[in-house]
Amino acid sequence: MSKSLSPFTKQQLLPQEETLEIFKRKGELFIGIPKETAFQEKRVCLTPDAVSALVNNGHKVLLEAGAGNGASFSDKDYSEAGAEITKDTAKVYACPMILKVEPPSLEQIKLLNPQTILISALQLKTQSKKYFEALASKRITALAFEFIRDNDGIYPAVRSLSEIAGTACVLIASELLSNSTEGNGLMFGNISGVPPVEVVIIGAGTVGEFAARSSIGLGANVKIFDNSLSKLRRIQTNLGRTLFTSTLQPKNLTKALKRCDVVIGAVRGTNRAPIVVTEAMVECMKKGAIIIDVSIDMGGCFETSEVTTHRNPTFVKHDVIHYCVPNIPARYSRTASVSISNIFTPYLLKIADDGGIENSLRFDKGLKNGLYFYHGILTNKSVGEWFDLKYSDINLLIF
């Protein structure tokens, strides 16, 4: 009887070991943290504790000397956490991954190596076309942390800084009301037998919510105005109490402004913040009342607002004290730095665990949302339309 001809050998017909997909090896990050040079910027991206967590996971951190001084973190703190400290700015910018709070200047972009990964704020409204052309020429992969979304669809960096700004408004107003700064000598507190301070908040977003939370905590009477009923409903739910809320009707708003001691403006717009309070309304306000315009970075929501600085934060117009500093969280640089660091650190560890930023972008939609440059190709539609630049859909580049 002849042997049956089989296309397989006896060895091949035996059960074989299953071959599984081999994932990329965990990546090692080499992160450069340069010193912030932007006007009045004192924040830093990573705290010494965050650096320690990264170094213990096998990553390298190169920090420019003095980068943490503005947030009261010394070079010694970072050195003990495992970071390498250098005074050579060019050496820091030569790292494969750069972490910054403010976007780099054109001079700083020149120091970047081709194919560098840049993670910083973008601040679209303050940028120029040259900035994006410079990044494209270096084939940079750039992420804007204010565009990164978490699993709930919230922008964690924007929310954290808005929480700080909202709480800070009340602390600043409390300071400005006192006699030490030309104020009316009113105390921001519920003292028995003394009528409470009247606070008007325009805008029921995160800034408005935290300003209201702090004002109520100090015993103030709070009135909140917003044109979104769902936001007004949500703020009452989040604060766990019924408050005076109203849509932005001029008659109601003018009446509230005449009586209030403090008004906080936190209204956002798509391009420019809408002017909600006219000059005539400001003229009706009490002498020595306080205006804090948190929307000033988008043009301001008070007609009388003018940009001020942390060094000279206030001016008086129509006997009303105006505080119009664009970057309020920088006033509390250490708290803001810890907040930003808490957002950055898990993402950095995840990028490493995924085997590099390519894989993280492939699987993390929220991180992909923060990407605006991929190997020198513009991937953000808003930037492309704003500056009339050619852009590509990131999903066609990463799949």
GITA-V218930 format. One record per pair of residues at least 6 apart in sequence whose ideal C-beta (glycine too) atoms are under 8 Angstrom apart, sorted by the first residue. I is the first residue (numbers start at 0). GAP is how many residues later the second one is. Records with the same first field share a line. If there is no record, write none. Layout:
I=GAP / GAP
This chain:
5=7
22=332
23=330 / 331 / 332 / 335
24=330
25=32 / 326 / 327 / 329
26=324 / 325 / 327 / 328 / 329
27=30 / 31 / 32 / 324
28=25 / 30 / 31 / 67 / 68 / 319 / 322 / 323
29=29 / 30 / 32 / 65 / 66 / 67
30=15 / 23 / 28 / 29 / 30 / 31 / 64 / 66 / 67 / 68 / 317
31=30 / 31 / 32 / 60 / 61 / 62 / 63 / 65 / 66 / 67
32=11 / 12 / 13 / 28 / 29 / 30 / 31 / 34 / 50 / 59 / 65 / 66 / 67
33=30 / 33 / 55 / 58 / 59 / 64 / 66 / 74
34=29 / 30 / 31 / 32 / 54
35=6 / 7 / 8 / 31 / 34 / 64 / 65 / 66
36=68 / 71
37=63 / 64
38=270
39=269 / 270 / 271 / 287 / 290
40=29 / 60 / 61 / 286 / 289
41=28 / 29 / 288 / 291
42=27 / 28 / 58 / 286 / 287 / 290 / 293 / 294 / 297
43=23 / 24 / 26 / 27 / 29 / 57 / 289 / 293 / 297
44=54 / 55 / 56 / 74 / 292 / 295 / 296 / 299
45=8 / 15 / 53 / 295 / 298 / 299
46=21 / 24 / 26 / 290 / 291 / 294
47=20 / 25 / 29 / 30 / 32 / 33 / 35
48=32 / 292
49=291 / 292 / 294 / 295
50=10 / 12 / 27 / 30 / 31 / 32
51=29 / 30
52=292 / 296
53=7 / 291 / 294 / 295
54=6 / 26 / 27 / 28
55=26
56=292 / 295
57=294
58=289 / 293
59=24
60=17 / 21 / 22 / 23
61=21 / 22 / 24 / 29 / 30 / 33
62=12 / 15 / 20 / 21 / 22 / 23 / 29
63=21 / 22 / 23 / 25 / 28
64=10 / 20 / 21 / 22
65=9
66=11
67=6 / 7 / 9 / 10 / 269
69=263
70=262 / 263 / 265 / 266
71=261 / 262
72=261 / 264
74=10
77=7
78=6
85=6
88=22
89=21
91=6
92=15 / 18 / 19 / 20
93=17 / 18 / 19
94=21
95=17 / 19 / 20 / 21
96=19 / 20 / 21 / 22
97=6 / 14 / 18 / 19 / 20 / 21 / 22
98=20 / 21 / 245
99=18 / 19 / 20 / 21
100=19 / 20 / 239
101=18 / 19 / 21
102=17 / 18 / 19 / 20 / 24 / 28
103=8 / 14 / 16
105=24 / 25 / 28
108=22 / 25 / 26 / 29 / 31
109=24
111=6 / 26 / 28
112=25
113=24 / 25 / 26
114=23 / 24 / 25 / 26 / 260
115=22 / 24 / 25
116=23 / 24 / 25 / 26 / 240
117=17 / 22 / 23 / 24 / 25 / 255
118=23 / 24 / 26 / 225
119=22 / 23 / 24 / 25
120=23 / 24 / 25 / 36
121=20 / 22 / 24 / 25 / 250 / 261
122=23
123=258 / 259 / 262
124=172 / 173
126=260
128=258 / 259 / 260
131=241 / 246 / 251 / 255 / 257
134=7 / 238 / 241
135=237 / 240 / 241 / 242
136=239
137=238
138=236 / 237
139=233 / 235 / 236
140=216 / 230 / 232 / 233 / 234
141=229 / 230 / 231
142=224 / 227 / 228 / 229
143=226 / 228
144=12 / 195 / 198 / 199 / 225
145=9 / 11 / 12 / 224
146=8 / 222 / 223 / 225 / 233
147=7 / 8 / 9 / 195 / 199 / 218 / 219 / 221 / 222
148=6 / 7 / 216 / 217 / 220 / 221
149=6 / 216
150=215
155=187
156=183 / 186
157=48
158=47
159=179 / 180 / 182 / 183
160=168 / 175 / 178 / 179
161=43 / 44 / 45 / 48
162=43 / 47 / 176
163=164 / 165 / 168 / 171 / 172 / 175
164=42 / 45 / 101 / 129 / 163 / 164
165=40 / 41 / 42 / 43 / 44 / 45 / 46 / 47 / 48 / 100 / 128
166=43 / 44 / 46 / 47
167=160 / 161 / 163 / 164
168=38 / 42 / 45 / 95 / 97 / 123 / 125 / 159
169=18 / 29 / 41 / 44 / 45 / 48 / 94
170=43
171=120 / 141 / 151 / 156 / 159
172=15 / 26 / 89 / 91 / 117 / 119 / 150
173=13 / 14 / 44
174=6
175=7 / 114 / 138 / 145 / 147
176=6 / 7 / 8 / 9 / 10 / 11 / 20 / 84 / 85 / 113
177=7 / 8 / 9
178=6
180=133
181=106 / 134 / 139
182=105 / 107 / 138
183=77 / 102 / 103 / 104 / 105
185=11 / 75
186=7 / 10
187=9 / 27 / 30 / 31 / 32
188=8 / 29 / 30
189=6 / 28 / 29 / 30
190=28
195=23 / 24 / 25
196=18 / 21 / 22 / 23 / 24 / 64 / 65
197=22 / 23 / 25 / 58 / 61 / 62 / 63 / 64
198=12 / 13 / 16 / 21 / 22 / 23 / 24 / 61 / 62 / 63 / 64 / 65
199=23 / 25 / 53 / 56 / 57 / 60 / 62 / 63 / 64
200=7 / 10 / 11 / 14 / 21 / 22 / 23 / 24 / 62 / 63 / 65
201=6 / 23 / 24 / 46 / 51 / 61 / 62 / 63 / 64 / 65 / 74 / 75 / 99
202=22 / 23 / 62 / 63 / 64 / 65 / 91 / 92 / 98
203=20 / 21 / 22 / 24 / 27 / 28 / 30 / 31 / 41
204=21 / 26 / 61 / 63
206=57 / 59 / 87
207=16 / 18 / 27 / 56 / 58
208=26 / 29 / 30
210=53 / 55
211=10 / 12 / 23 / 27 / 31
212=26
214=7 / 47
215=6 / 23 / 25
219=42
220=23
221=21 / 22
222=20 / 21 / 22 / 23 / 33 / 37
223=8 / 11 / 19 / 20 / 21 / 22
224=20 / 21 / 22 / 23 / 27 / 28 / 31 / 51
225=6 / 19 / 21 / 22 / 41
226=20 / 21
228=18
231=13 / 15
234=8 / 10
235=6 / 7 / 9
245=6 / 7 / 10
247=28
249=31
252=23 / 24 / 28
253=27 / 30
256=6 / 20 / 24 / 25 / 27 / 28
257=26 / 27 / 28
258=27
259=25 / 26 / 29
260=25 / 28 / 29
261=27 / 28 / 30
262=14 / 22 / 26 / 27 / 28 / 29
263=28 / 30
264=11 / 12 / 26 / 27 / 28 / 29 / 30 / 35 / 36 / 37 / 40
265=28 / 29 / 35
266=6 / 7 / 9 / 28 / 34
267=27 / 30
268=29 / 30
270=27
271=26 / 27
272=22 / 25 / 26 / 27 / 28
273=27
274=25 / 26 / 27 / 28
275=25 / 26
276=14 / 24 / 25 / 26 / 27
277=25
278=24 / 25 / 39
281=9 / 20 / 21 / 22 / 35 / 36 / 38
282=35
284=6 / 33 / 34 / 35
285=34
286=32 / 33
287=31 / 32 / 33
288=31 / 32
289=30 / 31 / 33
290=11 / 13 / 14 / 29 / 30 / 31 / 32 / 33
291=31 / 32
292=7 / 8 / 9 / 12 / 29 / 30 / 31
293=34
294=6
295=9 / 11 / 28 / 29 / 30
296=29 / 30
299=7 / 24
301=20
303=13 / 14 / 16 / 18
304=17 / 19
305=9 / 16 / 18
306=17 / 18 / 19
307=6 / 7 / 14 / 15 / 16 / 17
308=16
309=15 / 17 / 20 / 21
312=10 / 11 / 12
313=7 / 8 / 9
314=6 / 7 / 9
315=6
324=6
328=6 / 7 / 10
329=6
346=13 / 20
349=10 / 14
350=6 / 9
353=6 / 9
357=40
359=7
360=6 / 7 / 10 / 13 / 33 / 37
361=36 / 37
367=26 / 30
370=8 / 9 / 23
371=6 / 7 / 8 / 11
372=6 / 7
373=20 / 23 / 24
376=14 / 15 / 20
377=6 / 11 / 12 / 13 / 14
378=12 / 13 / 14 / 15 / 18
379=11
380=10
382=6 / 8
383=6 / 7
